[in-house]
Amino acid sequence: MQTSIDQTRWYDRIWAALIFFTRLPFWRLHQPPQECYKSVVEHWPLAGWLTGGLMAATLYVGSIYLPYIIAVLLAIVVRLLVTGALHEDGLADFLDGFGGGGHDRERILAIMKDSHIGTYGVLGLILYELLLAACLLSLPPTLAALTILAADPYAKMVTAQLIMMMPYARREEEAKNKTIYRKMQWPASISLAVQGLLPMGLYLWYTGLAWELVIFLPCLAMYFLYLLIWNRLRGYTGDCCGAVCLLVELAVYLVVCAL
């Protein structure tokens, strides 16, 4: 008998999110019911606490003992290893699909599902990583580490709204992970907001940065990406979520650097 999501335990759903969004061996300790994976987006920012925390710790501790540029590169490498480059893979597929597919919906989806990486994906990943490294290098180590801790969960919270704003673009059996995320009910939405806004609120309180710009401009970036996705696909995919997450997070870094 299949278990409904509402009957699953809350810690099973969190465990599923940690397994899904990281490559750390949580699955060796506990394997939650398969149904829990349909709600992993509800705990996406919580996974960001872990991935952002490891990245921030690597940058800060590394900057004490190593040249700062090496600490920044190591921090980026640590996140790639912890996440398995999950979102970077989505960004590459997103850029290939939207860059090479034109306005043909089926062609865009076919390109995004292809495991091979194209010119748009390669160039996009290079430019993204260069911009990310440049932003972190332009900030003092302590501020850079704190910004990572705030930006990672916040970007995931903002991006999670995609599943509420549009339907999935493919059929469930065509999904890469064979899972379609469920729409969030209000308790899950409140939990998601707390996960994403708590680190960002503490960060803005501590740094005194203009909260209106740090909060609003990344949301504006997400909205324009949403319009692009809606106009081309009339729905989201996992690759779209990964790409939007990285670009919204990058927008946070760019705003902080500008301030």
C-alpha positions in Angstrom: 0.0 0.0 0.0 1.4 3.4 -1.0 2.0 5.9 1.7 0.7 9.4 1.2 3.0 12.3 1.8 0.8 13.6 4.6 1.2 10.3 6.5 5.0 10.4 6.3 7.0 11.6 9.3 8.5 15.1 9.2 12.0 13.9 9.8 11.7 11.4 6.9 10.9 14.4 4.6 13.9 16.3 5.9 16.1 13.2 5.5 14.9 12.8 1.9 15.8 16.4 1.1 19.3 15.9 2.5 19.7 12.8 0.5 18.3 14.4 -2.7 20.2 17.7 -2.6 23.6 16.5 -1.3 26.0 13.6 -2.0 26.7 13.0 1.7 25.9 9.4 2.7 22.8 10.1 4.6 21.2 7.2 2.8 23.5 4.8 4.6 21.9 5.8 7.9 18.3 5.9 7.0 16.2 5.5 3.8 12.9 7.4 4.0 9.8 6.3 2.0 9.9 7.1 -1.7 6.9 9.3 -1.4 8.9 11.7 0.7 11.0 12.8 -2.3 7.9 14.6 -3.7 8.2 17.1 -0.9 12.0 17.7 -0.9 11.6 21.3 -2.2 9.8 22.1 1.1 13.1 21.5 2.9 15.5 22.8 0.2 16.7 25.8 2.2 17.4 23.5 5.1 19.8 21.6 2.9 21.2 25.0 2.0 22.1 25.5 5.7 24.3 22.4 5.3 25.8 23.1 1.9 26.3 26.8 2.6 27.7 26.1 6.0 30.3 23.8 4.7 31.2 26.2 1.9 31.4 29.2 4.3 33.5 27.2 6.9 36.0 26.1 4.2 36.3 29.7 2.9 36.8 31.3 6.4 39.1 28.6 7.9 41.0 28.4 4.6 41.6 32.1 4.5 43.4 31.9 7.9 46.0 29.5 6.7 46.1 29.9 2.9 46.1 32.8 0.4 42.5 34.0 0.1 42.1 33.1 -3.6 42.9 29.5 -2.8 40.4 29.5 0.1 37.7 30.8 -2.3 38.5 28.1 -4.9 38.5 25.4 -2.2 35.2 26.6 -0.9 33.7 26.4 -4.4 35.2 22.9 -4.9 33.8 21.7 -1.5 30.2 22.8 -2.5 30.6 21.0 -5.9 31.6 17.9 -4.1 28.9 18.1 -1.4 26.1 18.7 -3.9 27.5 16.6 -6.7 27.3 19.7 -9.0 23.5 19.0 -9.0 22.5 22.6 -9.7 25.5 23.3 -12.0 24.3 20.4 -14.1 20.9 22.1 -14.2 22.4 25.4 -15.2 24.3 23.9 -18.0 21.2 22.0 -19.4 19.1 25.2 -18.9 21.6 27.3 -20.9 21.9 24.7 -23.7 18.2 24.3 -24.0 17.2 27.9 -24.0 20.3 28.9 -26.0 20.0 26.3 -28.7 16.3 25.5 -28.7 15.0 28.8 -29.8 11.3 29.1 -29.1 10.5 25.5 -29.9 9.2 24.0 -26.6 9.8 20.4 -27.5 13.3 21.0 -28.8 14.2 22.9 -25.6 13.0 20.1 -23.5 14.8 17.5 -25.6 18.1 19.4 -25.4 17.7 19.9 -21.6 17.2 16.1 -21.2 20.2 15.3 -23.3 23.1 14.3 -21.0 25.7 15.9 -23.3 26.8 19.5 -22.6 26.9 22.0 -25.4 28.6 25.3 -26.1 26.1 27.4 -24.2 26.4 25.2 -21.1 30.2 25.2 -21.1 30.5 29.0 -21.5 27.7 29.6 -19.0 29.3 27.4 -16.3 32.7 29.1 -16.9 31.2 32.6 -16.6 29.1 31.6 -13.6 32.0 30.2 -11.6 34.2 33.2 -12.6 31.6 35.6 -11.4 31.0 33.6 -8.2 34.7 33.6 -7.4 35.1 37.2 -8.3 32.3 38.2 -6.0 33.7 36.3 -3.0 37.2 37.6 -3.6 35.9 41.2 -3.6 34.5 40.7 0.0 36.5 40.3 3.2 36.6 36.6 4.3 34.3 37.1 7.3 31.7 39.0 5.2 32.0 36.5 2.3 31.4 33.5 4.7 28.4 35.2 6.3 27.0 36.1 2.8 27.3 32.5 1.8 25.4 31.3 4.9 22.6 33.7 4.1 22.5 33.6 0.3 22.4 29.8 -0.1 19.2 29.1 1.8 17.6 32.4 0.6 18.1 31.5 -3.1 16.6 28.1 -2.6 13.6 29.5 -0.8 13.0 32.0 -3.6 13.5 29.4 -6.3 11.0 27.0 -4.6 8.2 29.4 -5.6 8.6 28.1 -9.2 6.7 24.9 -8.3 3.8 27.1 -7.0 3.8 29.4 -10.0 3.6 26.9 -12.8 3.1 23.2 -13.5 5.7 20.7 -14.3 6.7 20.9 -18.0 6.9 17.1 -18.6 5.0 14.0 -17.6 6.1 12.3 -14.4 7.5 9.3 -16.2 9.7 11.7 -18.4 11.2 13.4 -15.4 15.0 12.8 -14.9 14.4 11.7 -11.3 11.0 10.2 -12.0 9.5 12.6 -9.3 7.3 15.6 -9.6 7.4 17.9 -6.6 4.1 18.4 -4.9 2.5 21.8 -4.4 3.1 23.2 -1.0 0.3 23.7 1.6 0.4 26.7 3.9 2.3 25.0 6.8 5.0 23.9 4.4 5.1 27.4 2.9 5.6 28.9 6.3 8.3 26.4 7.1 10.0 27.2 3.8 9.9 30.9 4.5 11.5 30.5 8.0 14.2 28.3 6.6 15.2 30.9 4.0 14.5 34.1 5.8 16.0 33.4 9.2 19.6 33.3 8.0 19.1 36.2 5.7 17.4 38.3 8.5 20.2 37.6 10.9 22.7 38.5 8.2 21.1 41.8 7.3 20.7 42.7 11.0 24.4 41.9 11.7 25.8 43.6 8.6 23.4 46.6 8.4 23.2 46.3 4.6 20.2 47.8 2.8 17.7 45.0 3.3 15.4 46.3 0.6 18.0 45.8 -2.1 19.4 42.5 -0.9 15.9 41.0 -0.6 14.2 42.6 -3.6 16.7 42.5 -6.4 17.3 38.7 -6.3 13.5 38.3 -6.3 13.4 40.5 -9.4 16.0 38.3 -11.1 13.9 35.2 -10.2 10.8 36.9 -11.6 12.4 37.6 -15.0 13.7 34.1 -15.2 10.2 32.9 -14.4 8.8 34.9 -17.3 11.4 33.4 -19.6 10.6 29.9 -18.5 6.9 30.4 -18.7 7.0 32.0 -22.2 9.2 29.2 -23.6 8.0 26.1 -21.7 4.7 26.9 -19.9 6.1 24.9 -17.0 9.3 24.2 -15.0 11.7 21.3 -14.9 14.3 20.3 -12.3 17.0 21.9 -14.5 15.1 25.2 -14.4 15.0 25.0 -10.6 18.7 24.4 -10.4 19.6 27.2 -12.8 17.3 29.7 -11.2 18.7 28.8 -7.7 22.3 29.5 -8.8 21.4 32.7 -10.6 19.4 34.1 -7.8 22.2 33.3 -5.3 24.7 35.0 -7.7 22.4 38.0 -7.7 22.6 38.2 -3.9 26.4 38.2 -4.1 26.4 40.9 -6.8 24.1 43.1 -4.8 26.2 42.7 -1.7 29.4 43.6 -3.7 27.6 46.6 -5.2 26.7 47.8 -1.7 
